[in-house]
Amino acid sequence: MAAALQMAALVSSLSNLITSGKSRPGSLIRSPAGRKGGILVVRSDGRISGGFSASPRGGNLIANAVAAKAEAPASSTPSKSGHELLLFEALREGLEEEMDRDPRVCVMGEDVGHYGGSYKVTKGLATKYGDLRVLDTPIAENSFTGMGIGAAMMGLRPVVEGMNMGFLLLAFNQISNNCGMLHYTSGGQFKIPIVIRGPGGVGRQLGAEHSQRLESYFQSIPGLQMVACSTPYNAKGLMKAAIRSENPVVLFEHVLLYNLKERIPDEEYVLCLEEAEMVRPGEHVTILTYSRMRYHVMQAAKTLVNKGYDPEVIDIRSLKPFDLYTIGNSIKKTHRVLIVEECMRTGGIGASLRSAIIDNFWDYLDAPIMCLSSQDVPTPYAGTLEDWTVVQPPQIVAAVEQLCQ
């Protein structure tokens, strides 16, 4: 806690710059009273720019940021209206909308500034908002994660990017002992509204250290929420909800999904951080999955339908806490469960989800819960071996056939 308090002192001047409107490089200056919603940006070289709109905030932030939902089919964006975005562009659009909306939102991490981030999620934001709201940091994950936590304690709403999720192991002390616990250990004196995000998962021959899945590492930390995006639509909606949350949120992005394209609504929307998504309704078996494995499951579902099976597919999205309402209603209908994950089998998300289902829905099960996970080995560099460590569609088909015998 002492370390985080020191970080809070270090970032207090940054907080004052952004929230008080002093004319310092990178700070925000409120427009005169006659000009509503205007924000000027003083950049590090002393130049002043401005003119973009920022809607004023009213009242307190909503802790769980739930959008009003209309009844919709399984498709995440059924309407033909809207605009097409790649997943990384959807993340950027959500982040940019929140930075326009709330001057306390800032970004920090390695190469997030003028380079635009390793996967271009923050491209163009430094030019628009200045070098203090989009802060390039040294290669020191423990330091800038701690600084982000201190900034959150002082009233800002930082978004911390890990260039690769595996690198955030260097900040595990800050995330566990500070980020997750300070609200409790301070007796409620501090809130930690921080978002920690970045790419992870098994890529295409990125090697063991760049193919980490840290969901299992972070799930046991009290005070953290965890979500995983899988489409451009939910990537934007979850990003906005995470920024508005009063809780620290870890947003998992998959390195192989950034170029996934989808049409999303032109209107603003915010998703619920605690809600799963019904991807495909069905009757015979409930398949629970998330992130990249959603697409392996849907590929397998085509084969299963051709063989006469009717699987129900749910993207759990919320890795902590689980949406047991949606999951439970599905189990009460199908009475069979298959969990498909890219996380490791030992101590993974699937193990925790299986335990929660047994505790809550044991009487509704007609067959043992099956869980397909990655093998407990470092991810090989060789492409063929890499594929062997991760669940593939034929394995999903075989598991469903076994469950439904």
N, C-alpha and C positions, 0 to 999 in steps of 0.2 A: 504494500500500500504506500510505503514511503517513496518508492520509486515513481509511482504514478502521481503522487502529490508534487514531486519535483518536476515531472513533466508538465503538470497543470500550471505550475508557476512559470515554466519556460514558455508556454503557449498563451499565457494570459495577455501579453502584449498583442499577439496576433488576434485574439478574441476582441480586444478593445478596438483594434484597427477596423475590423470588419463590422462590428456592431455600433461603434460610436460615430463613425463617419469622419474621423480626422484625416486631413489631407496628407497622407503618407503614401509612398509607393505601394501600389497594389491594393490600397484600401478603397472602400466604398463610400461615396459621398451622396447623401440624399439630395434630390432635386428640390428647388424652391417649392413653397407650398402650392403654388398655382399649377405645378406640373405633377400630376398624379402618376405614381408608379415608375417614375424615371430613376435610373441608377447610373451614376458615372463611375468609371473605373480609372484609377490612377495606377499606371503600370510602373514596373521597376525602373524604367528609364526616365520617369517623370512625365511622360505623355499622358494626357487625359482624353478619354473617349467615353462614349455612352450612347444613350438613346434607346436601348432595348427595354422592353416592358417587363415589369415584375409586379405581379398582382400582390396586394397587401395581404398579410396573414391575419386572420381573425381568430381570437380565442386560443385555447390550448390545442396542442397537437393531439390527434386521435391515436391512442396507443396501438390499436390493432388494425387501423386503416382498412376498413371493409367497404368495398364499393357496393352500391345497390345492384342486385343481380336480377336480370330478367331470365325467364325460362328460355333455354337455348338447346339445340341439339349437341351431340358430342363434339362436333368441330369447335375449336376454340374461337374462331372468327367466321361465323357463318355468312356474314353480309359481304356482298361484292363491292360495297363502297369502302373507302379508306385508301391506304397507300401501302405499297410493298416495301419491306425493309429486310435486310439481313439481320441475323440475331445480334451481332455486335453493334449494328446501327440502332436497333431497338433499345439496347441498353444505353447507348449514348443519348437517344432522344428522351428516355425517361429521366436520366441524370440531368440533362440540360433543362428540361421542364421544371424539375425541382430546384435547380440553381436559379432559374428565373423567378420562381415562386417565393423562395426563401433565401435571403442573403447570408444566412448562417451556414448554408450547405457549402462545403469545400471539399477538394479532392487532394490526396497526397499519395505519393508512391514513386517508384523508379520509372523514369521516362514517361510519366503521365502528362508532362507539360507540352512543350513545343514538338516533341517527337510524336505525341498522340497516343502513347501506350503501346505495349508490345503487340497487341491485337487491335489497335486503333479505336478502342472504346472511348477514349478521351480526346480524339482528334479535333482540333479547332477550339477546344474549350479554353485553353490558356490565352489565345488571342482575344477571345470574347470577354473573359472574366478577369484576366490579369494573373500575374505570377504568384500572388499570395493565396488566391482562391483555388488555383490549380498548381500545386507546389511540387516541383521536382525534388526528390530526396536523394541522399547518398545510398549506396548499396548497404543498407543497415536495417534489416527488417525489425529487429527488436527496438531500435531507436525510433523509427518513424511510426511504428504501431503504437508504442508508448506515447509518442507525441500526439497521435490521433486520439487516444484515450484521454489524455490530459485536456485536449481541445474540447472533447465532448463534455468533460466535467465542468469546463468553463462556459458552456452554453452554445458551442458550435455544434454542427451536425456533420462531422467528417465522413468521407467515403475513402477508405484506405484500400488501395489496390496492391495485391501481391502479384508480381510479374508472373509467378507460377506458384500454385498453392503449396507445392512442396517446400518452397522457401519460407513459408510462414511458420514452419517448425522452429525457425530461429526466434520467432516471437511468441512461442508457446507460453512462456511465463507471463508475458503481458496479457495475452488473450485469456488465460485461465485465472491467474491470481488477481489480475486487475480488472480486465474488461467484464468478466462474468460475475465477479464477486463484490465490486466496490459499492454497488447500490445497497447491498445487504450490510457489508462490513462498515459502511459509513452511517448506518442507521437511517437510510433513506435520504441523507443530505445531498447525495450526488446521483444524478441519472447519467447513463452512458449511452446516448443515442448515436451509436456509431455503426457504420456498415463496413464489413470487411469482405472483399470480393476478389475474384481472380480466376484464371483458368486452371483446370486440373483434369484428372482422368487420363486414361490410356490414349495416347495420340498415335501417330504413325511413326514408329521407330524413334521415339524421343528418349529412350533409355529409362532405366529404373528410377533415377532421381527426379526426372521430369514427367513421370507417369503416376504420381502419387494420388491417392484418393483419401483425403483427410477427414471425411465424414465421421469415420469411426474414432478418430483421435479426439474430435471436438464434441461428440455427442454426450460425453459424460460430464462436461463442464457445466455446473449449475449457473443459471442466469443467461445462457446463450440461446438464441433461436437460430435455426438452420433451415434454409430453403435451397432448392435446386431448380434452376430454370431449364426448360427443354425446347421451347419454341420462342420465336420473336415476340409473340403476343404475351406469353407469361413472363418472359424476360423483362419487358418494359414494366408490366404491372407489378411484378415482385420488386423490381428496383425502386419504384416510387413508394410502394408500401414499406419497404425496409428503411428508406430514408426518413419516412414520417414516423416510424415506430419509436417509442421511448426506450425500447430495449436494444441491446447490442445484437446485431443480426449478421450471420455469416451467409453470404450468397455464393453458392457453388455454380460455376459455369464450366461447361465441358469444352475442351480445346477443339474437338472435332465438330462442334455445332455452331461455331461462330458464323459460318457462311450459309447457314440454313435460311431460306427466304420464305416469308409469309406476308399476307395482307393483313394489316392491323387497322383498327378504327382511327378516323381522324379526330374523333372526340376524345377528351381526356378520360382515362379510366384507371382505377387502382384495384389491384387484386387483394384478396385476404391472405395473410401470411400463414394462416393455420388451416387452409382448405385444400383438399385434394381435387384433382380434375378427373371427371369421368371421360375417358378417351373413347371407349367403345362399350356400349351396353351389351350384356350377354346373359346367358342362363346356366351354363354348364360348370364354369370354373372362374374364380376371381384371380386375375393376374395383377399383382402389385409391383410397380416398377418406378423408376425415375431417371431423369437425365438421358444420356445416350441410349440406355437400354430400352427406353420407350420405343425406339425405332426398330430395335431387334425384335421386340415383342410384337409390334404391329406387322413386321415382315412374317413372323411365325404365324400370326393370327390368320393371314391369308391362306396359308397352307392348312391350318386347322379347320377353317370354314369349308374348304374344298373336301376335307375328310369327314365333314358332318358335325364338327364341334362348334359350339357357340361360346367363345370365351368373353368374359367381361374384363376390360383393361382399365386400370386406374393408375394414373400418374400421381403418386402421393405428394409430390412437390414439397410439402412441409416435412422435413426430416426430423424436426424437433420443435414442437410436439407433433405427434401423429394425429391425423384427422380420423379418429376412431369412429366418428359418426358415419362418414361416407364409407369407410372400410367395413364397418359392422353391418350396415344395411346391405352391402353387396354379399357378405358372407352368409347372412340370413337367407339370401335368395339362392346362392349357388352351392353352399355347404362344402366347397373345396377351395383351397388357396395355394397359389404358386407365387413365390416371391422371386423376382429377377433383379439382380443388382450387379454393378461393376465393382462395388466395394469388396474387400477381402471377406472371406467366409468367417474367420475367427474374429469375434467381437465386432462384426460389421453392423450396418443398419438393418440388414435382413435378420440377424440374430435378435436384435432388440424388437423389431416388428413382430417376429414370430412369438416372442415372449408376451408381448402386449395382446396379441390375438388369443393366445392360450388362456391368459388371465381373464379376458373379457368375453370371449365368444366360444369357449370350449364346447358348450352344449349344442352349438349349431354346426359343428364339423362332422362330416361323414367320412373323412379320410385324413391321414396325417398331413400336416403342412409341409410342403416341399420348398426348398430354397436353393436357387442356383446363383452362385457367387463366383468371383474371380478366385483363382487358386492362390494359396498362401505362399507365393514365391515372389521375389523381385521380378519386375516386368522385364523380359529379355529385350535386347535390341533387335535381334533377327525378327523380321516381319512374320514369318510362319510360326515361330515360337510365341511371339506376342499374341497372335490370334488364339493360340491354344490356351492361354491363361485367362481369356475373357469368354464369357458366355456367348454362344452363337445361336442363331435361330433354330437349327436342327435339334439342339439340346432342349430348347423350349418346347418344341413340338413333341418330342419323346416324353418329356415330363408330364405334359397335359394328357397324353394318351395313357400314361401309367396311372395318373390321378383318377381318370374317368373310367377305368376298367370296372 
